[in-house]
Amino acid sequence: MIWRLGIGQLRANRGYFLRTVSLIALLVAVLTHVIVIGATQATLSKRTAALWGENFTRHGSVVVTEDGTWSHQEAVTPAGLRELIDGAPGSVALAQGGARTVPMDEMTWTRADEGFAVLATYGARDVDALLQAGSLPDAPGQIAVASDLADALGWTVGDTATLYADVWVPSSDDETSGTMGDAIYTYEIVGLLSPTTMPGFWLSTPGAVVAWADVESPDGLMSMPSRIDDGVRGTAVTISWDGASPALDRYFEWDGGIGYDDVILPAASGVWFALAAVLAAAMIIMSFAVGRTQAATRSGWIATARTLGATKRVVAWATVAETVVMASIALVVGVVAGIVAAQAQLSFAAARSGIPFAPSTVSLHWAIVPTVAFATLLVTVAIAAIPAFWAARVPPVAALKPVTDITEAELSRRVSPHWLWIPAVLGPLMILAGNWQPTAPLDTVIVFGMIIAVIGIAGLAIEGTRWAIPTVGRRLARSASPSRLTAGDALATRPRLAVAPALIALAAVGVFTLWVLHQAATMASDAYVDGWYAYGEASFVGGAGSWGSMGLLAAIVLGSVVVQLVTTAIFAAHRASTGREVATRRALGLSSAHEERAQRWQLVVPQALGAGIGLVVGVIVFAVWRAMDYAIDGRETPWAAAFAKGEVLALTAALVLLATAVIAAWLTARIGRTATPLASLRPGS
């Protein structure tokens, strides 16, 4: 009986089932995409690590000098190093350093091509995998440069490149004082290497490769002076090998290479994790919003089943059976979609960058199924538990009622704002009190203060939204326009329809506003005024998100689309339970066009209110947060710089959200128009 009743629920609520399965499948696809791309990133990282010799089990360091002397570190002559490597088959010597394309006094730190890493290898390991065109350097004065770096600088094979490196310039006879200056080197470009970037992935490859003979030169690009040994110059070299080696173990015995974790998150993983979090939170809010509506929609036939002998337990378990089917379908569809999306991203990135050693297919990690299955279970149970709870409580007499009071219920219990101000104010005070211990901060007090502060702020935001929606609804209801009057009446008399979309928009915009303001203030503070700060300052969006300005814009757009998918599902579920009222208004003379406009108002107004409140809440929380920082450790906030950068991005996010809301409202209203006023007479409506 349980399965028959569950199948009956699926048939009777096809729209709700399809919408919910689609949203859960989207969440599964996002999580699967993150895991698959992360596993692929791990494979790519292992390949790039091999280029630097970081995939061996043993490592050691020496300094190559002409006479083999160096303070505080083992040193060998060039001939001695060659003898060591040649006597240990499979070992490799690697020299790493940095170079600049501009003198130090011209550095702006606003372009990545002003500084890059240089690599040279000797031994069993080579860098053939990097070569794209030309040849690798095999003589002093030759260099191969990454193709993207060469393109940015207008270099090609056969050109002469002037490079700069740091050199210590003593200011007096005391070698410990002085300044950093420039050493100038000229190289012939003989080859082009793989690019140093790959869209959506973290890539660590050298910007240039030089011949090993340049490493052995006492005045080479990667040499440095010893301040203690009267300026004796040498080049630091890493030796890597696997297992025991008599030729090398007399110098080094450090076991355990650097290695890499099984999953390394890609550069854009933060975007997808954020989207998954927004989607999961929005769907849980959706479950509260549509739970009772679903119970009301099902009340007729559930009450009939109760009359025919079905117990509350049977009804509840039937809903659980429905949930199992729902989760199973979403899991399969989502996993497949996530893998396909990850493969498409990898193929696009590899084709666009031209990385020759990039994986051709994504890596499937063992954590995919258990991780997404657990997430699917949590979200699906949350979504299904509330409808099951209310559906099991529909009395048999409900079969005789055309409308139940369940559609009028609030999203949750109302709480007086007077009580919510207490945790909102007490929380920050407890955080301050816990941090005012100079030697041992009171961690328990701080954590508890953070918890109750979040509760208080969230509660005030929710109650503010609940107050704003019927207030705006009553103002719209006073309009002479039939569409605004209808929408205003719905918002004022049924605010539960609008609270959930408004809260989702509030949370998304509020958290984003807080994040960008804090990021902008941090990057503009005096503690970060150095070369790397200047680079991040010049490219704030890229530095803040680690995946570039286009990645941030894509995240805003995708996040807005996710919000609209959930809010549209909420609106559709509620509209299904109030179909008779819509048909009745049509029968009384409300035109189809006015009904469509009314539905658009009902979808857009709550999100506009939520976005506006979210901006205000984000700014207030940011101001309180930074004021607490100043009270605790005296850190001042560059307010002008923070708002000049952060608030522009926050407003952009809010406007994108509202733009997608307008599009979603128009589509929803057009698709869901009432067919005929006679629908109010149908028993199943």
ChimeraX attribute file (.defattr): number of C-alpha atoms within 10 A of each C-alpha:
attribute: neighborCount
match mode: 1-to-1
recipient: residues
	/A:1	11
	/A:2	18
	/A:3	15
	/A:4	11
	/A:5	22
	/A:6	23
	/A:7	17
	/A:8	15
	/A:9	20
	/A:10	20
	/A:11	11
	/A:12	15
	/A:13	16
	/A:14	11
	/A:15	15
	/A:16	18
	/A:17	17
	/A:18	14
	/A:19	18
	/A:20	24
	/A:21	23
	/A:22	18
	/A:23	20
	/A:24	27
	/A:25	26
	/A:26	22
	/A:27	30
	/A:28	30
	/A:29	27
	/A:30	27
	/A:31	26
	/A:32	29
	/A:33	27
	/A:34	25
	/A:35	29
	/A:36	29
	/A:37	32
	/A:38	26
	/A:39	25
	/A:40	29
	/A:41	27
	/A:42	21
	/A:43	21
	/A:44	20
	/A:45	24
	/A:46	18
	/A:47	20
	/A:48	21
	/A:49	19
	/A:50	15
	/A:51	22
	/A:52	25
	/A:53	24
	/A:54	21
	/A:55	21
	/A:56	22
	/A:57	17
	/A:58	23
	/A:59	24
	/A:60	19
	/A:61	18
	/A:62	22
	/A:63	25
	/A:64	28
	/A:65	25
	/A:66	17
	/A:67	13
	/A:68	18
	/A:69	18
	/A:70	20
	/A:71	12
	/A:72	7
	/A:73	11
	/A:74	16
	/A:75	24
	/A:76	20
	/A:77	18
	/A:78	19
	/A:79	13
	/A:80	14
	/A:81	22
	/A:82	15
	/A:83	12
	/A:84	21
	/A:85	21
	/A:86	16
	/A:87	14
	/A:88	18
	/A:89	14
	/A:90	14
	/A:91	23
	/A:92	25
	/A:93	26
	/A:94	22
	/A:95	24
	/A:96	19
	/A:97	18
	/A:98	18
	/A:99	21
	/A:100	19
	/A:101	18
	/A:102	18
	/A:103	16
	/A:104	16
	/A:105	8
	/A:106	9
	/A:107	14
	/A:108	15
	/A:109	18
	/A:110	16
	/A:111	12
	/A:112	11
	/A:113	17
	/A:114	20
	/A:115	19
	/A:116	19
	/A:117	15
	/A:118	21
	/A:119	22
	/A:120	25
	/A:121	24
	/A:122	20
	/A:123	17
	/A:124	14
	/A:125	17
	/A:126	17
	/A:127	16
	/A:128	11
	/A:129	14
	/A:130	23
	/A:131	21
	/A:132	19
	/A:133	15
	/A:134	15
	/A:135	16
	/A:136	24
	/A:137	20
	/A:138	14
	/A:139	12
	/A:140	17
	/A:141	18
	/A:142	22
	/A:143	27
	/A:144	29
	/A:145	28
	/A:146	23
	/A:147	24
	/A:148	19
	/A:149	23
	/A:150	21
	/A:151	13
	/A:152	11
	/A:153	13
	/A:154	9
	/A:155	17
	/A:156	20
	/A:157	17
	/A:158	13
	/A:159	12
	/A:160	16
	/A:161	18
	/A:162	13
	/A:163	20
	/A:164	21
	/A:165	24
	/A:166	20
	/A:167	17
	/A:168	19
	/A:169	14
	/A:170	15
	/A:171	11
	/A:172	9
	/A:173	8
	/A:174	9
	/A:175	16
	/A:176	12
	/A:177	12
	/A:178	13
	/A:179	11
	/A:180	12
	/A:181	16
	/A:182	17
	/A:183	17
	/A:184	18
	/A:185	15
	/A:186	14
	/A:187	17
	/A:188	18
	/A:189	25
	/A:190	21
	/A:191	23
	/A:192	27
	/A:193	29
	/A:194	24
	/A:195	25
	/A:196	19
	/A:197	18
	/A:198	20
	/A:199	19
	/A:200	20
	/A:201	24
	/A:202	20
	/A:203	21
	/A:204	18
	/A:205	23
	/A:206	25
	/A:207	25
	/A:208	27
	/A:209	26
	/A:210	25
	/A:211	20
	/A:212	19
	/A:213	17
	/A:214	20
	/A:215	28
	/A:216	21
	/A:217	19
	/A:218	18
	/A:219	16
	/A:220	20
	/A:221	25
	/A:222	25
	/A:223	25
	/A:224	20
	/A:225	18
	/A:226	15
	/A:227	16
	/A:228	12
	/A:229	12
	/A:230	9
	/A:231	12
	/A:232	19
	/A:233	22
	/A:234	29
	/A:235	24
	/A:236	21
	/A:237	23
	/A:238	19
	/A:239	26
	/A:240	24
	/A:241	24
	/A:242	17
	/A:243	9
	/A:244	13
	/A:245	16
	/A:246	10
	/A:247	15
	/A:248	19
	/A:249	13
	/A:250	8
	/A:251	14
	/A:252	16
	/A:253	13
	/A:254	11
	/A:255	14
	/A:256	12
	/A:257	17
	/A:258	14
	/A:259	14
	/A:260	14
	/A:261	12
	/A:262	14
	/A:263	18
	/A:264	21
	/A:265	20
	/A:266	24
	/A:267	21
	/A:268	22
	/A:269	21
	/A:270	16
	/A:271	21
	/A:272	18
	/A:273	15
	/A:274	15
	/A:275	23
	/A:276	21
	/A:277	15
	/A:278	19
	/A:279	24
	/A:280	22
	/A:281	16
	/A:282	24
	/A:283	29
	/A:284	20
	/A:285	23
	/A:286	25
	/A:287	26
	/A:288	22
	/A:289	28
	/A:290	28
	/A:291	27
	/A:292	26
	/A:293	28
	/A:294	24
	/A:295	24
	/A:296	26
	/A:297	26
	/A:298	20
	/A:299	28
	/A:300	23
	/A:301	18
	/A:302	27
	/A:303	23
	/A:304	17
	/A:305	17
	/A:306	20
	/A:307	14
	/A:308	10
	/A:309	11
	/A:310	16
	/A:311	13
	/A:312	18
	/A:313	12
	/A:314	19
	/A:315	26
	/A:316	23
	/A:317	19
	/A:318	23
	/A:319	26
	/A:320	20
	/A:321	20
	/A:322	22
	/A:323	23
	/A:324	17
	/A:325	17
	/A:326	22
	/A:327	22
	/A:328	16
	/A:329	15
	/A:330	26
	/A:331	26
	/A:332	15
	/A:333	18
	/A:334	27
	/A:335	25
	/A:336	17
	/A:337	19
	/A:338	24
	/A:339	23
	/A:340	17
	/A:341	18
	/A:342	25
	/A:343	20
	/A:344	14
	/A:345	18
	/A:346	24
	/A:347	16
	/A:348	15
	/A:349	18
	/A:350	19
	/A:351	14
	/A:352	11
	/A:353	17
	/A:354	16
	/A:355	21
	/A:356	16
	/A:357	13
	/A:358	22
	/A:359	16
	/A:360	13
	/A:361	12
	/A:362	21
	/A:363	20
	/A:364	15
	/A:365	16
	/A:366	11
	/A:367	14
	/A:368	19
	/A:369	16
	/A:370	10
	/A:371	15
	/A:372	21
	/A:373	18
	/A:374	11
	/A:375	18
	/A:376	24
	/A:377	18
	/A:378	13
	/A:379	20
	/A:380	24
	/A:381	18
	/A:382	17
	/A:383	23
	/A:384	22
	/A:385	19
	/A:386	20
	/A:387	23
	/A:388	25
	/A:389	17
	/A:390	18
	/A:391	25
	/A:392	23
	/A:393	16
	/A:394	22
	/A:395	16
	/A:396	19
	/A:397	13
	/A:398	17
	/A:399	20
	/A:400	12
	/A:401	11
	/A:402	13
	/A:403	17
	/A:404	17
	/A:405	9
	/A:406	17
	/A:407	21
	/A:408	14
	/A:409	15
	/A:410	17
	/A:411	21
	/A:412	9
	/A:413	7
	/A:414	11
	/A:415	12
	/A:416	11
	/A:417	15
	/A:418	8
	/A:419	12
	/A:420	20
	/A:421	16
	/A:422	14
	/A:423	21
	/A:424	22
	/A:425	15
	/A:426	16
	/A:427	25
	/A:428	21
	/A:429	18
	/A:430	22
	/A:431	23
	/A:432	20
	/A:433	16
	/A:434	21
	/A:435	21
	/A:436	15
	/A:437	11
	/A:438	8
	/A:439	7
	/A:440	9
	/A:441	15
	/A:442	16
	/A:443	12
	/A:444	12
	/A:445	18
	/A:446	19
	/A:447	15
	/A:448	14
	/A:449	24
	/A:450	20
	/A:451	15
	/A:452	20
	/A:453	24
	/A:454	16
	/A:455	16
	/A:456	22
	/A:457	19
	/A:458	17
	/A:459	21
	/A:460	21
	/A:461	22
	/A:462	23
	/A:463	16
	/A:464	14
	/A:465	24
	/A:466	21
	/A:467	14
	/A:468	18
	/A:469	24
	/A:470	22
	/A:471	16
	/A:472	17
	/A:473	26
	/A:474	18
	/A:475	14
	/A:476	23
	/A:477	21
	/A:478	14
	/A:479	13
	/A:480	9
	/A:481	13
	/A:482	18
	/A:483	25
	/A:484	24
	/A:485	20
	/A:486	26
	/A:487	26
	/A:488	28
	/A:489	22
	/A:490	22
	/A:491	26
	/A:492	22
	/A:493	13
	/A:494	18
	/A:495	25
	/A:496	24
	/A:497	29
	/A:498	29
	/A:499	28
	/A:500	31
	/A:501	29
	/A:502	27
	/A:503	25
	/A:504	27
	/A:505	28
	/A:506	29
	/A:507	24
	/A:508	26
	/A:509	30
	/A:510	25
	/A:511	17
	/A:512	23
	/A:513	28
	/A:514	24
	/A:515	17
	/A:516	25
	/A:517	25
	/A:518	21
	/A:519	19
	/A:520	24
	/A:521	24
	/A:522	17
	/A:523	22
	/A:524	23
	/A:525	17
	/A:526	14
	/A:527	10
	/A:528	14
	/A:529	12
	/A:530	10
	/A:531	13
	/A:532	15
	/A:533	21
	/A:534	17
	/A:535	17
	/A:536	18
	/A:537	20
	/A:538	15
	/A:539	15
	/A:540	22
	/A:541	23
	/A:542	17
	/A:543	18
	/A:544	18
	/A:545	17
	/A:546	19
	/A:547	21
	/A:548	19
	/A:549	16
	/A:550	11
	/A:551	19
	/A:552	20
	/A:553	16
	/A:554	13
	/A:555	19
	/A:556	24
	/A:557	17
	/A:558	18
	/A:559	23
	/A:560	25
	/A:561	18
	/A:562	23
	/A:563	25
	/A:564	26
	/A:565	19
	/A:566	24
	/A:567	29
	/A:568	21
	/A:569	22
	/A:570	28
	/A:571	22
	/A:572	19
	/A:573	23
	/A:574	22
	/A:575	17
	/A:576	19
	/A:577	21
	/A:578	17
	/A:579	14
	/A:580	23
	/A:581	15
	/A:582	21
	/A:583	22
	/A:584	17
	/A:585	16
	/A:586	21
	/A:587	15
	/A:588	10
	/A:589	9
	/A:590	16
	/A:591	13
	/A:592	18
	/A:593	12
	/A:594	18
	/A:595	24
	/A:596	23
	/A:597	20
	/A:598	23
	/A:599	24
	/A:600	24
	/A:601	23
	/A:602	24
	/A:603	28
	/A:604	24
	/A:605	23
	/A:606	29
	/A:607	28
	/A:608	20
	/A:609	21
	/A:610	32
	/A:611	28
	/A:612	19
	/A:613	24
	/A:614	29
	/A:615	23
	/A:616	18
	/A:617	23
	/A:618	24
	/A:619	21
	/A:620	13
	/A:621	17
	/A:622	19
	/A:623	17
	/A:624	12
	/A:625	15
	/A:626	19
	/A:627	15
	/A:628	18
	/A:629	16
	/A:630	13
	/A:631	14
	/A:632	17
	/A:633	10
	/A:634	11
	/A:635	15
	/A:636	14
	/A:637	19
	/A:638	16
	/A:639	15
	/A:640	12
	/A:641	17
	/A:642	21
	/A:643	18
	/A:644	13
	/A:645	18
	/A:646	24
	/A:647	21
	/A:648	15
	/A:649	20
	/A:650	27
	/A:651	17
	/A:652	15
	/A:653	24
	/A:654	27
	/A:655	16
	/A:656	19
	/A:657	27
	/A:658	20
	/A:659	16
	/A:660	19
	/A:661	26
	/A:662	19
	/A:663	13
	/A:664	20
	/A:665	25
	/A:666	18
	/A:667	14
	/A:668	19
	/A:669	21
	/A:670	17
	/A:671	10
	/A:672	13
	/A:673	15
	/A:674	18
	/A:675	10
	/A:676	13
	/A:677	17
	/A:678	13
	/A:679	19
	/A:680	18
	/A:681	11
	/A:682	8
	/A:683	9
	/A:684	13
	/A:685	14
